[in-house]
């Protein structure tokens, strides 16, 4: 139908709920392109679009927004708008949305929604749009709602990448997706696990990575505006950030909570009481997270943001100082240090390589198992020392009695063997209870 501005005044209210029911042929000179369209169409697709419109005509209207100046701003269909002008059309088929809201932010959000709904958006341009909306004081929740940037999508993609690896962080991401009933069937090519850094893969022809800030920003050179990065770090509040980036642009951040397990502080205190002089926490977590956990756990020292080679170097250094080192770990990152330590202890739920290089594999997954092992080993040493003293005293007495002729050599030998068996049985009772 021919466009008449007065039609907006007489049209029933319900008509605006479904703009497609009101298609207008609006003069080209009243239509303007926006300056925030996040979609880019390659030349071959543009040529195909032009051919389609030439041969079949317009099968989809252009979506526009009526501004206060009574001009129309393109929300969706920018490239159809370009083709129509190129073909010399004086009027273009349009539907009008949200004519009662005039805020630029709302127009931006509408454009992004239309592009994302078709899976057509450029991540880099999307980031710029988010920045503009943040500067206009839109909240994170409002941006997420209006742009369709659902946190579940970030979690689903993250779980898709993490599901192949046994690391505790990977398990936490996958479990979180499962709790929200998010399907994360594989959408990617073969995944690559970069030890102590993160995971990389190709999803729909785009490189997707997930991991630490060091991996994403330094190794992979992903881009994120400094003010947004600072905001993320301030909002983490002791959480470990896990960054998800696609094609070099950060698209989401997961905050991984690593709460102190029940009994850890008590176990550390027990180890101190049992003679362990210095308990050190070596972790790849951020400084802030590590500081919190170390404080809650009561360890003597902590080292944060460590790579596997850093943990190895630390163990090597303190061994060089003449200290005896027991290393406890469960991940691939811990394996080099576990193999170097005087005693390497792998937790029961740890990775296969950690168990392979460790000297001892604990069946339990908490530090209380180490306390029990320490007490058991100390008890064994005490019994061995006590038994040695008793055996030496008994043998010395028997030898003296034999030399003085108070007992015969046969009797001395019989009493020696009998006392050894008696001491052995007495010590065994402690482990047979």
Secondary structure, DSSP 8 states (H G I E B T S, - for coil): -B--TTHHHHS-GGGGGSGGG--EEEEGGGEE--S-------HHHHHHHHHHHHHH--SS-EEEEE-TTS-EEEEE-HHHHHHHHHTT-SEEEEEE--TT---HHHHHHHHHHHHHHTT---HHHHHHHHHHHHHTT--HHHHHHHHT--HHHHHHHHHHHHTT---HHHHHHHHHHHHTT------BS--EEETTTEEEEEETTEEEEEE-HIIIIIIS--B--HHHHHHHHHHHTT-EEEEEEETTEEEEEEEE-----TTHHHHHHHHHHTT----EEE-SS-HHHHHHHHHHHT-SEEE-S--HHHHHHHHHHHHHTT---EEEE-SGGGHHHHHHSSEEEE-TTS-HHHHHH-SEE-SSSSTHHHHHHHHHHHHHHHHHHHHHHHHHHHHHHHHHHHHTTSS-HHHHHHHHHHHHHHHHHHHHHHHH-
